[in-house]
Amino acid sequence: MATRAKSRKSSAKADAACCDPGLSAAAIPADLVEHARPEDDELAELAKAVAHPVRVLILRNLLRIGTCYFGKLADLLPVAPSTASQHLTILKDAGLVRGDISDARPCYCVDLPKLRRLQQLLGNL
């Protein structure tokens, strides 16, 4: 218990150390100020698409398995098939997952160029 309290105090000190109350926006050199970038909307859209643990799990499974029929993929997830379908729709709408009908069954895979784009955008953050 004492360790937790000490840890919280250390954390509070570290948080306080990163903020300089005497530093105003006017004191920040203009060349350090970031402005909106054209790709910010794309990053926000892709980040929103992966902002749920089930969608992250879908991507991980598809990356390991490759192409996968919906039924098999849904069996791997800790949610109902209808919920898995909703999550897949979000990933498809963002372009991170592609879906095709094969043998009258939906089949999904990760759109690797789009995933690489997300990685690039995050790396440029």
DSSP file (Angstrom, degrees, kcal/mol; ACC not computed):
  #  RESIDUE AA STRUCTURE BP1 BP2  ACC     N-H-->O    O-->H-N    N-H-->O    O-->H-N    TCO  KAPPA ALPHA  PHI   PSI    X-CA   Y-CA   Z-CA
    1    1 A M     >        0   0    0      0, 0.0     4,-1.8     0, 0.0     5,-0.2   0.000 360.0 360.0 360.0 -43.2    0.0    0.0    0.0
    2    2 A A  H  >  +     0   0    0      1,-0.2     4,-2.4     2,-0.2     5,-0.2   0.851 360.0  57.0 -64.7 -33.7    2.8    2.4    0.9
    3    3 A T  H  > S+     0   0    0      2,-0.2     4,-2.6     1,-0.2    -1,-0.2   0.903 105.3  50.7 -64.3 -40.8    4.5    1.6   -2.4
    4    4 A R  H  > S+     0   0    0      2,-0.2     4,-2.5     1,-0.2    -2,-0.2   0.923 110.7  48.5 -62.4 -44.4    1.4    2.7   -4.3
    5    5 A A  H  X S+     0   0    0     -4,-1.8     4,-2.1     2,-0.2    -2,-0.2   0.913 113.0  47.6 -63.0 -42.6    1.2    6.0   -2.5
    6    6 A K  H  X S+     0   0    0     -4,-2.4     4,-2.4     1,-0.2    -1,-0.2   0.906 111.2  51.8 -63.8 -41.0    4.9    6.6   -3.1
    7    7 A S  H  X S+     0   0    0     -4,-2.6     4,-2.3     1,-0.2    -2,-0.2   0.898 108.8  50.2 -62.9 -41.5    4.4    5.7   -6.8
    8    8 A R  H  X S+     0   0    0     -4,-2.5     4,-2.4     2,-0.2    -1,-0.2   0.894 110.5  50.1 -64.0 -39.9    1.5    8.2   -7.1
    9    9 A K  H  X S+     0   0    0     -4,-2.1     4,-2.2     2,-0.2    -2,-0.2   0.918 111.3  48.4 -64.8 -42.9    3.6   11.0   -5.5
   10   10 A S  H  X S+     0   0    0     -4,-2.4     4,-2.2     1,-0.2    -2,-0.2   0.906 112.2  49.6 -61.9 -41.8    6.4   10.3   -7.9
   11   11 A S  H  X S+     0   0    0     -4,-2.3     4,-2.6     2,-0.2    -2,-0.2   0.901 109.3  51.2 -65.3 -41.2    4.0   10.3  -10.8
   12   12 A A  H  X S+     0   0    0     -4,-2.4     4,-2.4     1,-0.2    -1,-0.2   0.899 110.3  49.5 -63.5 -40.4    2.5   13.6   -9.7
   13   13 A K  H  X S+     0   0    0     -4,-2.2     4,-1.9     2,-0.2    -1,-0.2   0.912 111.1  49.2 -64.4 -41.8    5.9   15.1   -9.5
   14   14 A A  H  X S+     0   0    0     -4,-2.2     4,-0.9     2,-0.2    -2,-0.2   0.902 111.3  49.8 -64.9 -40.8    6.8   13.9  -13.0
   15   15 A D  H >X S+     0   0    0     -4,-2.6     3,-0.7     1,-0.2     4,-0.5   0.918 111.6  48.2 -63.5 -43.0    3.5   15.2  -14.4
   16   16 A A  H >< S+     0   0    0     -4,-2.4     3,-0.9     1,-0.2    -1,-0.2   0.845 105.0  60.6 -66.1 -32.9    4.2   18.6  -12.8
   17   17 A A  H 3< S+     0   0    0     -4,-1.9    -1,-0.2     1,-0.2    -2,-0.2   0.747  98.8  56.8 -68.8 -22.8    7.7   18.7  -14.1
   18   18 A C  H << S+     0   0    0     -4,-0.9     2,-0.5    -3,-0.7    -1,-0.2   0.654  98.4  68.4 -85.1 -13.3    6.6   18.5  -17.7
   19   19 A C    <<  -     0   0    0     -3,-0.9    -1,-0.1    -4,-0.5     3,-0.1  -0.923  64.8-160.6-111.3 122.8    4.4   21.7  -17.5
   20   20 A D    >   -     0   0    0     -2,-0.5     3,-2.0     1,-0.1    -3,-0.1  -0.876   2.3-163.2-100.8 105.5    6.0   25.1  -17.1
   21   21 A P  T 3  S+     0   0    0      0, 0.0    -1,-0.1     0, 0.0    -2,-0.0   0.722  88.5  59.4 -63.1 -19.2    3.3   27.4  -15.7
   22   22 A G  T 3  S+     0   0    0     -3,-0.1     2,-0.7     2,-0.1    -2,-0.0   0.541  83.9  94.7 -84.8  -6.3    5.4   30.4  -16.7
   23   23 A L    <   -     0   0    0     -3,-2.0     2,-0.2     3,-0.0    -3,-0.1  -0.771  57.8-171.7 -91.9 114.1    5.4   29.4  -20.4
   24   24 A S    >   -     0   0    0     -2,-0.7     3,-1.2     1,-0.1     4,-0.4  -0.591  38.1-108.1 -99.4 165.1    2.7   31.2  -22.4
   25   25 A A  G >  S+     0   0    0      1,-0.3     3,-1.1    -2,-0.2    -1,-0.1   0.837 119.9  59.3 -59.6 -33.0    1.7   30.5  -26.0
   26   26 A A  G 3  S+     0   0    0      1,-0.2    -1,-0.3     3,-0.0     4,-0.1   0.759  99.4  57.8 -67.9 -23.5    3.3   33.8  -26.9
   27   27 A A  G <  S+     0   0    0     -3,-1.2    -1,-0.2     2,-0.1    -2,-0.2   0.547  82.7  99.5 -85.5  -6.4    6.6   32.6  -25.6
   28   28 A I  S <  S-     0   0    0     -3,-1.1     5,-0.1    -4,-0.4    -3,-0.0  -0.688  84.0-113.9 -83.0 125.6    6.7   29.5  -27.9
   29   29 A P    >>  -     0   0    0      0, 0.0     3,-2.1     0, 0.0     4,-0.5  -0.320  20.7-125.6 -59.5 138.7    8.9   30.2  -31.0
   30   30 A A  G >4 S+     0   0    0      1,-0.3     3,-0.9     2,-0.2    -2,-0.0   0.792 107.2  62.1 -57.7 -31.9    6.9   30.2  -34.1
   31   31 A D  G 34 S+     0   0    0      1,-0.2    -1,-0.3     3,-0.0    -3,-0.0   0.598 101.5  53.5 -74.5  -8.1    9.0   27.6  -35.8
   32   32 A L  G <4 S+     0   0    0     -3,-2.1     2,-0.3     2,-0.1    -1,-0.2   0.565  84.1 104.4 -97.2 -10.9    8.0   25.1  -33.1
   33   33 A V    <<  -     0   0    0     -3,-0.9     2,-0.3    -4,-0.5    -3,-0.0  -0.557  63.7-142.9 -77.2 128.9    4.3   25.5  -33.5
   34   34 A E        -     0   0    0     -2,-0.3     2,-0.3     3,-0.0    -2,-0.1  -0.697  15.2-164.1 -89.3 143.3    2.5   22.6  -35.3
   35   35 A H        -     0   0    0     -2,-0.3     0, 0.0     1,-0.1     0, 0.0  -0.818  36.6 -75.3-120.5 163.4   -0.3   23.4  -37.7
   36   36 A A        -     0   0    0     -2,-0.3    -1,-0.1     1,-0.1     3,-0.0  -0.283  47.9-148.3 -58.2 141.0   -2.9   21.1  -39.2
   37   37 A R    >   -     0   0    0      1,-0.1     3,-1.7    -3,-0.0     4,-0.4  -0.803  22.3-116.3-110.0 153.8   -1.6   18.9  -41.9
   38   38 A P  T >  S+     0   0    0      0, 0.0     3,-0.5     0, 0.0     4,-0.4   0.832 115.2  53.5 -57.7 -31.8   -3.6   17.6  -45.0
   39   39 A E  T 3> S+     0   0    0      1,-0.2     4,-2.4     2,-0.1     5,-0.2   0.477  81.5  92.1 -85.1  -0.8   -3.2   14.0  -43.8
   40   40 A D  H <> S+     0   0    0     -3,-1.7     4,-2.5     1,-0.2    -1,-0.2   0.881  85.0  51.2 -61.8 -38.9   -4.6   14.7  -40.3
   41   41 A D  H <> S+     0   0    0     -3,-0.5     4,-2.3    -4,-0.4    -1,-0.2   0.906 110.4  49.5 -64.6 -40.0   -8.1   13.8  -41.3
   42   42 A E  H  > S+     0   0    0     -4,-0.4     4,-2.4     2,-0.2     5,-0.2   0.925 111.6  48.6 -63.9 -44.5   -6.9   10.5  -42.8
   43   43 A L  H  X S+     0   0    0     -4,-2.4     4,-2.9     1,-0.2     5,-0.2   0.925 111.2  50.1 -61.3 -44.7   -5.0    9.6  -39.7
   44   44 A A  H  X S+     0   0    0     -4,-2.5     4,-2.2     1,-0.2    -1,-0.2   0.899 111.1  49.2 -62.2 -40.8   -8.0   10.4  -37.5
   45   45 A E  H  X S+     0   0    0     -4,-2.3     4,-1.6     2,-0.2    -1,-0.2   0.925 114.8  43.5 -64.9 -45.0  -10.3    8.3  -39.6
   46   46 A L  H  X S+     0   0    0     -4,-2.4     4,-1.3     2,-0.2    -2,-0.2   0.893 112.8  52.2 -69.0 -38.7   -7.9    5.3  -39.5
   47   47 A A  H  < S+     0   0    0     -4,-2.9     3,-0.3    -5,-0.2    -1,-0.2   0.902 108.0  52.1 -63.5 -40.1   -7.2    5.7  -35.8
   48   48 A K  H >< S+     0   0    0     -4,-2.2     3,-1.2    -5,-0.2    -1,-0.2   0.885 105.1  56.7 -62.2 -38.2  -10.9    5.7  -35.1
   49   49 A A  H 3< S+     0   0    0     -4,-1.6    -1,-0.2     1,-0.3    -2,-0.2   0.825 113.3  38.7 -64.8 -31.7  -11.3    2.5  -37.1
   50   50 A V  T 3< S+     0   0    0     -4,-1.3    -1,-0.3    -3,-0.3    -2,-0.2   0.255  86.1 106.0-100.9  12.6   -8.7    0.7  -34.9
   51   51 A A    <   +     0   0    0     -3,-1.2    -1,-0.2    -4,-0.2    -2,-0.1   0.028  66.5  71.9 -85.8  30.0   -9.9    2.3  -31.7
   52   52 A H  S  > S-     0   0    0     -3,-0.2     4,-2.0     1,-0.1     3,-0.5  -0.991  78.5-132.1-142.4 135.8  -11.7   -0.8  -30.3
   53   53 A P  H  > S+     0   0    0      0, 0.0     4,-2.3     0, 0.0     5,-0.1   0.828 107.0  54.7 -57.5 -34.1  -10.0   -3.9  -29.0
   54   54 A V  H  > S+     0   0    0      2,-0.2     4,-2.4     1,-0.2     5,-0.1   0.896 108.0  49.3 -68.0 -38.0  -12.2   -6.3  -31.1
   55   55 A R  H  > S+     0   0    0     -3,-0.5     4,-2.3     2,-0.2    -1,-0.2   0.880 110.3  50.7 -68.8 -36.1  -11.2   -4.4  -34.3
   56   56 A V  H  X S+     0   0    0     -4,-2.0     4,-2.6     2,-0.2    -2,-0.2   0.921 110.8  49.8 -62.7 -42.7   -7.5   -4.7  -33.3
   57   57 A L  H  X S+     0   0    0     -4,-2.3     4,-2.7     2,-0.2    -2,-0.2   0.884 108.0  53.2 -64.2 -39.2   -8.1   -8.4  -32.7
   58   58 A I  H  X S+     0   0    0     -4,-2.4     4,-2.7     2,-0.2     5,-0.2   0.947 110.7  47.0 -60.0 -48.0   -9.7   -8.8  -36.1
   59   59 A L  H  X S+     0   0    0     -4,-2.3     4,-2.6     1,-0.2    -2,-0.2   0.929 112.2  49.9 -60.7 -45.2   -6.7   -7.2  -37.8
   60   60 A R  H  X S+     0   0    0     -4,-2.6     4,-1.9     1,-0.2    -1,-0.2   0.929 112.7  46.6 -59.8 -45.6   -4.3   -9.3  -35.9
   61   61 A N  H  X S+     0   0    0     -4,-2.7     4,-3.0     1,-0.2     5,-0.4   0.927 113.2  48.2 -64.4 -44.2   -6.1  -12.5  -36.8
   62   62 A L  H  X S+     0   0    0     -4,-2.7     4,-2.6     1,-0.2    48,-0.2   0.878 109.8  53.0 -65.1 -35.9   -6.4  -11.6  -40.4
   63   63 A L  H  < S+     0   0    0     -4,-2.6    -1,-0.2    -5,-0.2    -2,-0.2   0.878 115.9  39.9 -65.5 -35.9   -2.7  -10.7  -40.6
   64   64 A R  H  < S+     0   0    0     -4,-1.9    -2,-0.2    -5,-0.2    -1,-0.2   0.885 126.1  34.0 -79.3 -39.9   -1.8  -14.1  -39.2
   65   65 A I  H  < S-     0   0    0     -4,-3.0     2,-0.5     1,-0.3    -3,-0.2   0.856  91.4-153.0 -84.0 -37.1   -4.3  -16.2  -41.1
   66   66 A G     <  +     0   0    0     -4,-2.6    -1,-0.3    -5,-0.4     2,-0.3  -0.865  67.0  17.8  95.7-132.3   -4.5  -14.2  -44.3
   67   67 A T  S    S+     0   0    0     -2,-0.5     2,-0.4    42,-0.1    42,-0.2  -0.559  77.6 179.9 -75.8 136.2   -7.7  -14.6  -46.1
   68   68 A C  E     -A  108   0A   0     40,-2.5    40,-3.0    -2,-0.3     2,-0.1  -0.996  28.7-121.4-144.8 135.2  -10.5  -15.8  -43.9
   69   69 A Y  E  >  -A  107   0A   0     -2,-0.4     4,-2.3    38,-0.3    38,-0.3  -0.440  33.1-116.7 -69.9 148.6  -14.2  -16.6  -44.3
   70   70 A F  H  > S+     0   0    0     36,-2.7     4,-3.3     1,-0.2     5,-0.3   0.892 110.9  55.3 -55.5 -45.5  -16.5  -14.6  -42.0
   71   71 A G  H  > S+     0   0    0     35,-0.3     4,-1.7     1,-0.2    -1,-0.2   0.910 111.0  43.9 -57.5 -45.4  -17.8  -17.7  -40.1
   72   72 A K  H  > S+     0   0    0     -3,-0.2     4,-0.9     2,-0.2    -1,-0.2   0.913 115.2  49.1 -66.1 -43.0  -14.3  -18.8  -39.1
   73   73 A L  H >X S+     0   0    0     -4,-2.3     3,-1.0     1,-0.2     4,-0.5   0.924 109.4  51.7 -63.0 -44.7  -13.2  -15.3  -38.2
   74   74 A A  H >< S+     0   0    0     -4,-3.3     3,-1.1     1,-0.3     5,-0.3   0.856 104.1  58.4 -60.7 -35.4  -16.3  -14.8  -36.1
   75   75 A D  H 3< S+     0   0    0     -4,-1.7    -1,-0.3    -5,-0.3    -2,-0.2   0.773 102.7  54.8 -64.3 -25.5  -15.6  -18.0  -34.2
   76   76 A L  H << S+     0   0    0     -3,-1.0    -1,-0.2    -4,-0.9    -2,-0.2   0.588  96.0  83.4 -83.4 -10.7  -12.2  -16.6  -33.2
   77   77 A L  S << S-     0   0    0     -3,-1.1     7,-0.1    -4,-0.5   -23,-0.0  -0.666  78.1-130.2-102.1 150.3  -13.6  -13.4  -31.7
   78   78 A P  S    S+     0   0    0      0, 0.0     2,-0.3     0, 0.0    -1,-0.1   0.026  84.6  75.0 -85.5  30.0  -15.1  -13.0  -28.1
   79   79 A V  S    S-     0   0    0     -5,-0.3    -2,-0.2   -25,-0.1     5,-0.0  -0.880  92.0 -84.2-134.6 166.1  -18.2  -11.3  -29.5
   80   80 A A     >  -     0   0    0     -2,-0.3     4,-2.5     1,-0.1     3,-0.5  -0.329  43.5-111.2 -66.0 151.9  -21.4  -12.4  -31.2
   81   81 A P  H  > S+     0   0    0      0, 0.0     4,-2.4     0, 0.0     5,-0.1   0.857 118.9  55.6 -54.5 -36.9  -21.3  -12.8  -35.0
   82   82 A S  H  > S+     0   0    0      2,-0.2     4,-1.7     1,-0.2     5,-0.1   0.887 109.5  46.4 -65.1 -36.9  -23.5   -9.8  -35.5
   83   83 A T  H  > S+     0   0    0     -3,-0.5     4,-2.2     2,-0.2    -1,-0.2   0.901 110.6  52.5 -70.1 -41.2  -21.1   -7.7  -33.4
   84   84 A A  H  X S+     0   0    0     -4,-2.5     4,-2.5     1,-0.2    -2,-0.2   0.899 107.7  53.1 -59.3 -40.2  -18.2   -9.0  -35.4
   85   85 A S  H  X S+     0   0    0     -4,-2.4     4,-2.1    -5,-0.2    -1,-0.2   0.895 107.2  50.8 -63.1 -40.9  -19.9   -8.0  -38.6
   86   86 A Q  H  X S+     0   0    0     -4,-1.7     4,-1.7     2,-0.2    -1,-0.2   0.910 111.4  47.9 -63.0 -42.2  -20.4   -4.5  -37.3
   87   87 A H  H  X S+     0   0    0     -4,-2.2     4,-2.1     1,-0.2    -2,-0.2   0.901 110.2  51.9 -66.4 -40.7  -16.7   -4.2  -36.4
   88   88 A L  H  X S+     0   0    0     -4,-2.5     4,-2.7     1,-0.2    -1,-0.2   0.878 106.0  55.5 -62.4 -37.3  -15.7   -5.6  -39.8
   89   89 A T  H  X S+     0   0    0     -4,-2.1     4,-2.9     2,-0.2    -1,-0.2   0.906 107.0  49.4 -61.8 -42.0  -17.9   -3.0  -41.5
   90   90 A I  H  X S+     0   0    0     -4,-1.7     4,-1.6     2,-0.2    -2,-0.2   0.919 112.8  46.9 -63.3 -43.8  -16.1   -0.2  -39.7
   91   91 A L  H  X>S+     0   0    0     -4,-2.1     5,-1.9     2,-0.2     6,-1.1   0.883 114.0  48.3 -65.9 -38.2  -12.7   -1.7  -40.8
   92   92 A K  H ><5S+     0   0    0     -4,-2.7     3,-1.1     4,-0.2    -2,-0.2   0.922 108.5  53.2 -67.2 -44.0  -14.0   -2.1  -44.3
   93   93 A D  H 3<5S+     0   0    0     -4,-2.9    -1,-0.2     1,-0.3    -2,-0.2   0.840 109.7  49.1 -60.9 -33.0  -15.3    1.5  -44.5
   94   94 A A  H 3<5S-     0   0    0     -4,-1.6    -1,-0.3    -5,-0.2    -2,-0.2   0.602 115.9-118.6 -81.0 -11.5  -11.9    2.8  -43.4
   95   95 A G  T <<5S+     0   0    0     -3,-1.1    19,-0.2    -4,-0.5    -3,-0.2   0.516  84.2 114.8  88.6   5.0  -10.2    0.7  -46.0
   96   96 A L  S   <S+     0   0    0     -5,-1.9    15,-2.6    -6,-0.2     2,-0.4   0.746  77.3  39.3 -80.0 -22.7   -8.2   -1.4  -43.6
   97   97 A V  E     -B  110   0A   0     -6,-1.1     2,-0.4    13,-0.3    -2,-0.2  -0.978  69.9-154.2-128.7 140.0  -10.0   -4.7  -44.5
   98   98 A R  E     -B  109   0A   0     11,-3.1    11,-2.1    -2,-0.4     2,-0.4  -0.895  10.6-162.1-110.2 144.1  -11.3   -5.9  -47.9
   99   99 A G  E     +B  108   0A   0     -2,-0.4     2,-0.3     9,-0.2     9,-0.2  -0.987  10.3 175.4-129.4 138.3  -14.1   -8.3  -48.3
  100  100 A D  E     -B  107   0A   0      7,-2.8     7,-3.4    -2,-0.4     2,-0.7  -0.915  33.0-116.8-132.0 159.4  -15.1  -10.4  -51.2
  101  101 A I  E     +B  106   0A   0     -2,-0.3     2,-0.4     5,-0.2     3,-0.1  -0.898  37.1 175.1 -98.3 119.0  -17.8  -13.0  -51.8
  102  102 A S  E >  S-B  105   0A   0      3,-3.1     3,-1.7    -2,-0.7    -2,-0.0  -0.991  70.7  -8.4-126.9 125.4  -16.2  -16.4  -52.5
  103  103 A D  T 3  S-     0   0    0     -2,-0.4    -1,-0.1     1,-0.3    -2,-0.0   0.875 128.7 -60.2  55.5  38.0  -18.3  -19.5  -52.9
  104  104 A A  T 3  S+     0   0    0      1,-0.2    -1,-0.3    -3,-0.1    -3,-0.1   0.647 119.9 106.8  65.0  17.0  -21.3  -17.4  -51.7
  105  105 A R  E <  S- B   0 102A   0     -3,-1.7    -3,-3.1   -35,-0.0     2,-0.2  -0.975  77.5-109.6-125.0 140.8  -19.6  -16.7  -48.4
  106  106 A P  E     - B   0 101A   0      0, 0.0   -36,-2.7     0, 0.0     2,-0.4  -0.483  35.5-169.5 -69.1 135.5  -18.0  -13.4  -47.3
  107  107 A C  E     -AB  69 100A   0     -7,-3.4    -7,-2.8   -38,-0.3     2,-0.3  -0.987   2.7-163.3-128.6 135.0  -14.2  -13.6  -47.2
  108  108 A Y  E     +AB  68  99A   0    -40,-3.0   -40,-2.5    -2,-0.4     2,-0.3  -0.852  13.8 168.2-124.5 154.0  -12.0  -11.0  -45.6
  109  109 A C  E     - B   0  98A   0    -11,-2.1   -11,-3.1    -2,-0.3     2,-0.3  -0.972  40.1 -95.0-153.6 162.1   -8.3   -9.9  -45.7
  110  110 A V  E     - B   0  97A   0     -2,-0.3     2,-1.2   -13,-0.2   -13,-0.3  -0.607  30.1-129.1 -79.2 137.4   -6.2   -6.9  -44.5
  111  111 A D     >  -     0   0    0    -15,-2.6     4,-2.1    -2,-0.3     3,-0.4  -0.761  25.8-165.2 -83.8  97.1   -5.5   -4.3  -47.1
  112  112 A L  H  > S+     0   0    0     -2,-1.2     4,-2.7     1,-0.2     5,-0.2   0.857  81.3  53.8 -60.3 -41.3   -1.8   -4.2  -46.5
  113  113 A P  H  > S+     0   0    0      0, 0.0     4,-1.9     0, 0.0    -1,-0.2   0.899 111.0  47.7 -60.5 -37.0   -1.1   -0.9  -48.3
  114  114 A K  H  > S+     0   0    0     -3,-0.4     4,-2.0   -19,-0.2    -2,-0.2   0.894 111.4  50.0 -70.1 -38.8   -3.7    0.9  -46.2
  115  115 A L  H  X S+     0   0    0     -4,-2.1     4,-2.2     2,-0.2    -1,-0.2   0.904 110.2  50.6 -64.5 -41.0   -2.3   -0.7  -43.0
  116  116 A R  H  X S+     0   0    0     -4,-2.7     4,-2.5     1,-0.2    -1,-0.2   0.877 107.3  54.7 -62.8 -36.9    1.2    0.5  -44.0
  117  117 A R  H  X S+     0   0    0     -4,-1.9     4,-2.8    -5,-0.2    -2,-0.2   0.916 107.1  50.0 -62.8 -42.6   -0.3    4.0  -44.6
  118  118 A L  H  X S+     0   0    0     -4,-2.0     4,-2.5     1,-0.2     5,-0.2   0.924 110.8  49.6 -60.3 -44.5   -1.7    4.0  -41.1
  119  119 A Q  H  X S+     0   0    0     -4,-2.2     4,-2.3     1,-0.2    -2,-0.2   0.903 111.7  49.1 -61.3 -40.9    1.8    3.0  -39.8
  120  120 A Q  H  X S+     0   0    0     -4,-2.5     4,-1.7     2,-0.2    -2,-0.2   0.926 110.8  49.3 -64.1 -45.8    3.4    5.8  -41.8
  121  121 A L  H  < S+     0   0    0     -4,-2.8    -2,-0.2     1,-0.2    -1,-0.2   0.898 112.9  47.3 -62.5 -40.6    0.9    8.4  -40.5
  122  122 A L  H >< S+     0   0    0     -4,-2.5     3,-1.2     1,-0.2    -1,-0.2   0.886 109.7  53.8 -66.8 -38.2    1.5    7.3  -36.9
  123  123 A G  H 3< S+     0   0    0     -4,-2.3    -1,-0.2     1,-0.3    -2,-0.2   0.801 107.7  50.7 -65.7 -28.6    5.2    7.3  -37.5
  124  124 A N  T 3<        0   0    0     -4,-1.7    -1,-0.3     1,-0.2    -2,-0.2   0.381 360.0 360.0 -89.4   3.9    5.0   10.9  -38.7
  125  125 A L    <         0   0    0     -3,-1.2    -1,-0.2    -4,-0.2    -2,-0.1   0.509 360.0 360.0 -61.9 360.0    3.0   12.0  -35.7
